[in-house]
Amino acid sequence: MRSKLQIRKRLVIEGLITLFIALSPVLFYSYKYTPTGTKTLDFILFELGSNGFEDASTFYWYILSKGTPLALLVIWFITTKQWWYHAILIPIAMYSFQLFTVINYDSDAVDENEIFYIIAVTMVVVPVVYFIRVKLVDKHVHGIDLDAMDTELQILKEKEELRKEREKLEQRQETLAKKM
């Protein structure tokens, strides 16, 4: 049985995740309440500059428009129990590359070249997800158990070897009977 401390810790973590999910629309649209035309935004714990953008509120909007969905997707990836959860890595990679581009902003190319990185991630994730799906469909839908098939093939090979050995023995008996 779990201790009360483990249960309490799990409830606190799940409560914080739920609170973040519930407040994510408020967080996402908080850029509307920032002053435009300023080079810095002063928050309680930190100060946010414009980072090469026209003003700080534009930079803040870009961070929120990439960071909020990214955080929600990461929560989904970590908490899901579905077999296809690896497919969530594709949009996670997309938002990650876009957020990285926004934070390291040095040109006018925001949200343009990330597709090349996403293609590379997709080329890895899609075969993994397909392989998992094939294994699950074979086992649970079609009732194909690969271990049982391997065992059955091994038994068939042994039977074939025994049959060949029996034929050799019968041929020896026939030749011995002809000699006598």
FENMO-V857062 format. One record per residue. RES is the residue in one letter. SS is DSSP state (alpha for helix, beta for strand, coil for the rest). Layout:
BEGIN
res | ss
RES | SS
RES | SS
END
This chain:
BEGIN
res | ss
M | coil
R | coil
S | coil
K | alpha
L | alpha
Q | alpha
I | alpha
R | alpha
K | alpha
R | alpha
L | alpha
V | alpha
I | alpha
E | alpha
G | alpha
L | alpha
I | alpha
T | alpha
L | alpha
F | alpha
I | alpha
A | alpha
L | alpha
S | alpha
P | alpha
V | alpha
L | alpha
F | alpha
Y | alpha
S | alpha
Y | alpha
K | alpha
Y | alpha
T | coil
P | coil
T | coil
G | coil
T | coil
K | coil
T | beta
L | beta
D | beta
F | coil
I | coil
L | coil
F | coil
E | beta
L | beta
G | beta
S | coil
N | coil
G | coil
F | coil
E | coil
D | coil
A | alpha
S | alpha
T | alpha
F | alpha
Y | alpha
W | alpha
Y | alpha
I | alpha
L | alpha
S | alpha
K | alpha
G | alpha
T | alpha
P | alpha
L | alpha
A | alpha
L | alpha
L | alpha
V | alpha
I | alpha
W | alpha
F | alpha
I | alpha
T | alpha
T | coil
K | coil
Q | coil
W | coil
W | coil
Y | alpha
H | alpha
A | alpha
I | alpha
L | alpha
I | alpha
P | alpha
I | alpha
A | alpha
M | alpha
Y | alpha
S | alpha
F | alpha
Q | alpha
L | alpha
F | alpha
T | alpha
V | alpha
I | alpha
N | coil
Y | coil
D | coil
S | coil
D | coil
A | coil
V | coil
D | coil
E | coil
N | coil
E | alpha
I | alpha
F | alpha
Y | alpha
I | alpha
I | alpha
A | alpha
V | alpha
T | alpha
M | alpha
V | alpha
V | alpha
V | alpha
P | alpha
V | alpha
V | alpha
Y | alpha
F | alpha
I | alpha
R | alpha
V | alpha
K | alpha
L | alpha
V | alpha
D | alpha
K | alpha
H | alpha
V | alpha
H | coil
G | coil
I | coil
D | coil
L | alpha
D | alpha
A | alpha
M | alpha
D | alpha
T | alpha
E | alpha
L | alpha
Q | alpha
I | alpha
L | alpha
K | alpha
E | alpha
K | alpha
E | alpha
E | alpha
L | alpha
R | alpha
K | alpha
E | alpha
R | alpha
E | alpha
K | alpha
L | alpha
E | alpha
Q | alpha
R | alpha
Q | alpha
E | alpha
T | alpha
L | alpha
A | alpha
K | alpha
K | alpha
M | coil
END
